[in-house]
Amino acid sequence: MPKLPHSFKQTLSRAFCLSVTALCLSASSNAWALFADDDARKAILDLRKSLATTQMDLQNQIEKLKSENAELRGKVENLEKQGEDINTSQKTYYQDLDTRLGNFEPRTATIEGVSGTVQPGEKKAYDDALKAFQTGSLKKADEGFSAFATRYPKSPYLPLALFWSGNSKYANKDYAGAIAQLQSLIKRYPTHPRIPSAMLTLGNAQLESGNKVAAKKTFAEIISKYPDTEAAKDAQQLNAATK
């Protein structure tokens, strides 16, 4: 076998060393790449885990706040109801107190635009007569209202007492008594809000008593003076039906 020159051996030796070095560097680079990928993957997993934990904590805090808000809302609603109950209780208490005081001492009152002094027991007398009328005890109602008018001639309830007394008499077919009572009311309290209704009952009483001329005159007056009232609508129908 021929002997290789020394320079060629050196060249081969250098080439071998370079190859080995290149292989080592390549292996080292691949290992580093794998190591870097593992760390990045681990970091991402850790970050995801951390985010999930944070989200869960936030969700728990939100649920806790919702629960606390619901509890506070319930307490506020309860307090509001208690306040309403207290106001209602106080209102009832003062109404009862006012009623009780009214049974023992005079007081000033305005009833449907009419002002005056209400004497002890006066309102009860009026209420009792009105209750009798509402339950159909017409004779008792008429007696109650007539007694009221005699006993309390300056009462702010007097116009109403005269109004209901006239209606009671009309319902009892005491047409003459109803006419006199209602005419007295209209004359004494011409601007009272019950006047249109009182005139309608008056016209009916006149009609039932056979005085058609007076009835038609009363109906026409209602239509003329109080055109926008329910009494005027009824008066128009009655006037048209009266021949």
HULINGI-V781825 format. One record per residue. RES is the residue in three letters. OMEGA is omega in whole degrees, 0 to 359 (999 if undefined). D_FIRST is the distance of its C-alpha to the first C-alpha in Angstrom with 1 decimal. Layout:
<<RES;OMEGA;D_FIRST> <RES;OMEGA;D_FIRST>>
//
This chain:
<<MET;184;0.0> <PRO;181;3.8> <LYS;182;6.5> <LEU;179;9.2> <PRO;182;12.6> <HIS;181;15.2> <SER;180;17.6> <PHE;177;15.5> <LYS;179;15.1> <GLN;180;18.8> <THR;178;19.6> <LEU;181;17.8> <SER;179;19.7> <ARG;180;22.9> <ALA;180;22.6> <PHE;180;22.2> <CYS;179;25.1> <LEU;180;27.2> <SER;180;26.6> <VAL;179;27.6> <THR;180;30.6> <ALA;179;31.7> <LEU;179;31.6> <CYS;179;33.6> <LEU;180;36.1> <SER;179;36.5> <ALA;180;37.1> <SER;180;39.5> <SER;179;41.3> <ASN;179;41.8> <ALA;178;43.2> <TRP;179;45.5> <ALA;178;46.7> <LEU;180;47.4> <PHE;180;49.2> <ALA;179;51.3> <ASP;179;52.3> <ASP;179;53.4> <ASP;180;55.5> <ALA;179;57.1> <ARG;179;57.9> <LYS;180;59.4> <ALA;179;61.4> <ILE;178;62.8> <LEU;178;63.7> <ASP;180;65.4> <LEU;178;67.2> <ARG;179;68.4> <LYS;180;69.6> <SER;178;71.4> <LEU;179;73.0> <ALA;178;74.2> <THR;179;75.7> <THR;179;77.4> <GLN;179;78.8> <MET;178;80.1> <ASP;179;81.8> <LEU;179;83.3> <GLN;178;84.5> <ASN;179;86.1> <GLN;179;87.8> <ILE;179;89.1> <GLU;179;90.5> <LYS;179;92.1> <LEU;177;93.7> <LYS;180;95.0> <SER;180;96.5> <GLU;178;98.1> <ASN;179;99.5> <ALA;179;100.9> <GLU;179;102.5> <LEU;179;104.0> <ARG;178;105.2> <GLY;179;107.0> <LYS;180;108.6> <VAL;179;109.7> <GLU;178;111.2> <ASN;178;112.9> <LEU;179;114.4> <GLU;179;115.6> <LYS;178;117.3> <GLN;178;118.9> <GLY;178;120.1> <GLU;179;121.6> <ASP;179;123.2> <ILE;179;124.7> <ASN;179;126.0> <THR;180;127.5> <SER;179;129.0> <GLN;179;130.5> <LYS;178;131.9> <THR;181;133.5> <TYR;182;134.8> <TYR;176;136.4> <GLN;177;137.8> <ASP;179;139.4> <LEU;179;140.7> <ASP;178;142.1> <THR;180;143.8> <ARG;178;145.2> <LEU;179;146.5> <GLY;178;148.0> <ASN;185;150.1> <PHE;182;151.6> <GLU;179;151.9> <PRO;176;152.4> <ARG;180;149.4> <THR;180;148.9> <ALA;175;147.1> <THR;184;146.5> <ILE;181;146.7> <GLU;175;145.8> <GLY;180;146.9> <VAL;182;150.1> <SER;179;150.2> <GLY;180;152.5> <THR;178;153.0> <VAL;182;152.1> <GLN;177;154.3> <PRO;180;153.3> <GLY;185;153.1> <GLU;182;153.4> <LYS;179;149.9> <LYS;179;150.2> <ALA;178;153.5> <TYR;181;151.9> <ASP;180;148.8> <ASP;179;151.0> <ALA;180;153.0> <LEU;178;149.9> <LYS;178;148.3> <ALA;178;151.4> <PHE;183;151.2> <GLN;180;147.5> <THR;176;148.2> <GLY;177;151.1> <SER;192;154.0> <LEU;179;155.8> <LYS;178;159.2> <LYS;179;157.7> <ALA;180;155.6> <ASP;178;158.7> <GLU;180;160.7> <GLY;181;157.8> <PHE;179;157.4> <SER;178;161.1> <ALA;179;161.5> <PHE;182;158.6> <ALA;179;160.2> <THR;185;163.4> <ARG;184;161.9> <TYR;185;159.3> <PRO;180;160.9> <LYS;183;158.6> <SER;173;155.4> <PRO;176;152.3> <TYR;186;151.9> <LEU;179;155.4> <PRO;179;154.3> <LEU;178;151.9> <ALA;178;154.6> <LEU;180;157.0> <PHE;182;154.3> <TRP;176;153.5> <SER;177;157.2> <GLY;179;158.0> <ASN;178;155.2> <SER;179;156.4> <LYS;179;159.9> <TYR;179;158.7> <ALA;178;156.6> <ASN;180;159.8> <LYS;172;161.7> <ASP;188;163.8> <TYR;179;163.6> <ALA;179;166.5> <GLY;179;165.0> <ALA;180;161.5> <ILE;181;163.0> <ALA;181;164.9> <GLN;183;161.9> <LEU;176;159.4> <GLN;177;161.8> <SER;178;162.4> <LEU;183;158.6> <ILE;180;158.2> <LYS;185;161.1> <ARG;184;160.0> <TYR;186;156.2> <PRO;182;155.8> <THR;181;152.3> <HIS;183;150.9> <PRO;180;147.7> <ARG;186;149.5> <ILE;180;152.2> <PRO;178;150.7> <SER;178;150.3> <ALA;179;153.7> <MET;178;155.3> <LEU;176;153.5> <THR;177;155.1> <LEU;179;158.4> <GLY;178;158.3> <ASN;179;157.6> <ALA;178;160.5> <GLN;180;162.8> <LEU;181;161.6> <GLU;180;162.1> <SER;176;165.6> <GLY;182;166.5> <ASN;183;166.5> <LYS;181;164.2> <VAL;179;165.3> <ALA;180;164.3> <ALA;181;161.0> <LYS;177;160.0> <LYS;179;160.9> <THR;180;158.8> <PHE;179;155.8> <ALA;179;156.1> <GLU;177;156.2> <ILE;181;153.0> <ILE;182;151.3> <SER;186;152.6> <LYS;186;151.9> <TYR;188;148.7> <PRO;185;146.9> <ASP;183;143.4> <THR;175;144.3> <GLU;179;144.0> <ALA;179;147.8> <ALA;178;148.2> <LYS;179;146.2> <ASP;180;148.3> <ALA;178;151.5> <GLN;180;150.6> <GLN;181;150.3> <LEU;180;153.5> <ASN;180;155.4> <ALA;182;154.3> <ALA;182;155.3> <THR;182;158.7> <LYS;999;161.3>>
//
